C-alpha cells in the first residue's frame, strides 16, 4: 500500500473527517 498515493491520502482525510464529525464529540473529543 503506497501511503503517498493520492487516493489513499484522500481516503485517510475522509476517514479522519468522518471520525471527527461522528465520533469525536461522542468520545469526548478523542483523536482519530
JOHUPE-V552501 format. One record per run of one state. SS is the DSSP state (H for helix, E for strand, C for the rest). FROM is the first residue (numbers start at 1). TO is the last residue. If there is no record, write none. Layout:
ss = <SS/SS>
from = <FROM/FROM>
to = <TO/TO>
//
This chain:
ss = <C/H/C>
from = <1/6/25>
to = <5/24/32>
//
